Amino acid sequence: MNLISGIDITSSALNAQKTRLDIIAQNIANAQTTRTPAGGPYKRQLVSFETALLQQTGEGQPALRGVQISNVTTDPSTGERIYDPQHPDADSQGIVTMPNVNLAYEMVDLITATRAYEANLSVAKNGREMAERTLKIGQ
């Protein structure tokens, strides 16, 4: 069993979850942004993961190499439309299109990503402890 490759896999998962946490924070920060440089309200960003596989092993099975971000996409759903004629981004009828960010969903995603990150940290810590114990046995 190679402990270093296990830590490499955990490291890739930590990096992927960090990116996910960054995107969720960006969504929360822009939950009220009605005008972006591209025009229109902010659109929620979504992160997709994929596994990274090495070439086929001698047994014919692909070896897991880690987790990576496959892409960050924009949620195509539309945001809530509210009547606020005083808002600077209101149309001629006083309607403002809000971002399609639902704070409750973002908080659930934030908690899930945080727990996944913590679990991967625990795996890295346990891997390090196993490596230290293995070295002590060899002394």
C-alpha positions as CSV (number, residue, x, y, z in Angstrom):
1,M,0.0,0.0,0.0
2,N,1.4,3.4,-1.0
3,L,0.6,6.0,1.6
4,I,2.0,8.9,-0.5
5,S,-0.5,8.2,-3.4
6,G,-3.3,8.1,-0.8
7,I,-2.3,11.5,0.5
8,D,-2.0,12.8,-3.1
9,I,-5.6,11.7,-3.8
10,T,-6.8,13.4,-0.6
11,S,-4.9,16.5,-1.5
12,S,-6.7,16.7,-4.9
13,A,-10.0,16.3,-3.1
14,L,-9.0,19.1,-0.7
15,N,-8.2,21.4,-3.6
16,A,-11.5,20.6,-5.3
17,Q,-13.5,21.3,-2.2
18,K,-11.6,24.5,-1.7
19,T,-12.7,25.6,-5.2
20,R,-16.2,24.6,-4.4
21,L,-16.2,26.7,-1.2
22,D,-14.8,29.7,-3.1
23,I,-17.6,29.4,-5.7
24,I,-20.3,29.1,-2.9
25,A,-18.8,32.2,-1.2
26,Q,-18.9,34.1,-4.5
27,N,-22.6,33.1,-4.9
28,I,-23.5,34.3,-1.4
29,A,-21.6,37.5,-1.8
30,N,-23.5,38.3,-5.1
31,A,-26.9,37.3,-3.9
32,Q,-28.2,40.9,-4.3
33,T,-26.1,41.9,-7.3
34,T,-28.5,43.1,-9.9
35,R,-26.0,44.5,-12.4
36,T,-22.8,42.8,-13.5
37,P,-20.1,44.0,-15.9
38,A,-21.6,41.6,-18.5
39,G,-25.1,43.2,-17.9
40,G,-28.0,41.8,-16.1
41,P,-28.2,40.2,-12.7
42,Y,-25.5,37.8,-11.2
43,K,-26.0,34.2,-12.3
44,R,-25.3,31.4,-9.7
45,Q,-22.2,29.4,-10.4
46,L,-22.1,25.6,-10.1
47,V,-19.1,23.3,-9.7
48,S,-18.8,19.9,-11.2
49,F,-16.3,17.3,-10.1
50,E,-14.8,14.4,-12.0
51,T,-12.3,11.6,-11.0
52,A,-8.9,11.7,-12.5
53,L,-7.8,8.2,-13.6
54,L,-4.3,6.9,-14.5
55,Q,-3.7,4.5,-17.4
56,Q,-5.0,1.0,-17.0
57,T,-3.2,-1.0,-14.3
58,G,-1.8,-4.5,-15.0
59,E,-5.1,-6.0,-13.8
60,G,-7.0,-4.1,-16.5
61,Q,-8.6,-1.6,-14.1
62,P,-8.0,2.1,-14.2
63,A,-6.2,3.4,-11.1
64,L,-7.8,6.3,-9.3
65,R,-5.5,9.4,-9.3
66,G,-7.8,11.9,-7.5
67,V,-10.6,14.4,-7.9
68,Q,-10.6,17.5,-10.1
69,I,-12.9,20.2,-11.1
70,S,-14.4,19.3,-14.5
71,N,-16.0,22.7,-15.0
72,V,-17.7,25.7,-13.4
73,T,-21.0,26.4,-15.1
74,T,-23.7,29.1,-14.8
75,D,-27.1,28.1,-13.5
76,P,-29.5,28.9,-16.4
77,S,-32.6,29.5,-14.2
78,T,-34.0,32.9,-13.9
79,G,-34.0,35.0,-10.8
80,E,-37.0,36.3,-9.0
81,R,-38.6,39.4,-10.5
82,I,-39.8,42.0,-8.0
83,Y,-41.6,45.3,-8.3
84,D,-39.3,48.2,-7.1
85,P,-39.7,51.3,-9.3
86,Q,-37.1,53.1,-7.2
87,H,-34.3,50.6,-7.9
88,P,-31.7,51.8,-10.3
89,D,-31.9,48.6,-12.3
90,A,-35.7,48.6,-12.7
91,D,-37.1,48.4,-16.2
92,S,-39.6,50.8,-17.6
93,Q,-42.4,49.0,-15.7
94,G,-40.5,49.1,-12.3
95,I,-39.6,45.4,-12.4
96,V,-36.1,44.3,-11.2
97,T,-34.7,40.9,-12.0
98,M,-32.8,39.5,-9.0
99,P,-30.0,37.0,-9.1
100,N,-31.0,33.3,-9.1
101,V,-29.1,32.7,-5.8
102,N,-31.1,31.0,-3.1
103,L,-29.3,31.6,0.2
104,A,-30.8,28.5,1.8
105,Y,-29.5,26.2,-0.9
106,E,-26.1,28.0,-0.8
107,M,-25.9,27.4,3.0
108,V,-26.7,23.7,2.6
109,D,-24.0,23.5,-0.1
110,L,-21.6,25.4,2.2
111,I,-22.1,23.0,5.1
112,T,-21.8,20.0,2.8
113,A,-18.6,21.3,1.2
114,T,-17.1,22.2,4.7
115,R,-17.8,18.7,6.0
116,A,-16.3,17.1,2.9
117,Y,-13.2,19.3,3.4
118,E,-13.0,18.3,7.1
119,A,-13.3,14.6,6.2
120,N,-10.5,14.9,3.7
121,L,-8.3,16.7,6.3
122,S,-9.0,13.8,8.7
123,V,-7.9,11.3,6.0
124,A,-4.7,13.3,5.4
125,K,-4.0,13.4,9.2
126,N,-4.6,9.6,9.6
127,G,-2.3,8.9,6.6
128,R,0.5,10.9,8.1
129,E,0.1,9.2,11.4
130,M,0.1,5.8,9.7
131,A,3.3,6.7,7.9
132,E,5.0,7.9,11.2
133,R,4.0,4.6,12.9
134,T,5.3,2.6,10.0
135,L,8.7,4.4,10.2
136,K,8.8,3.7,14.0
137,I,8.2,0.0,13.4
138,G,11.2,0.0,11.0
139,Q,13.6,1.4,13.6
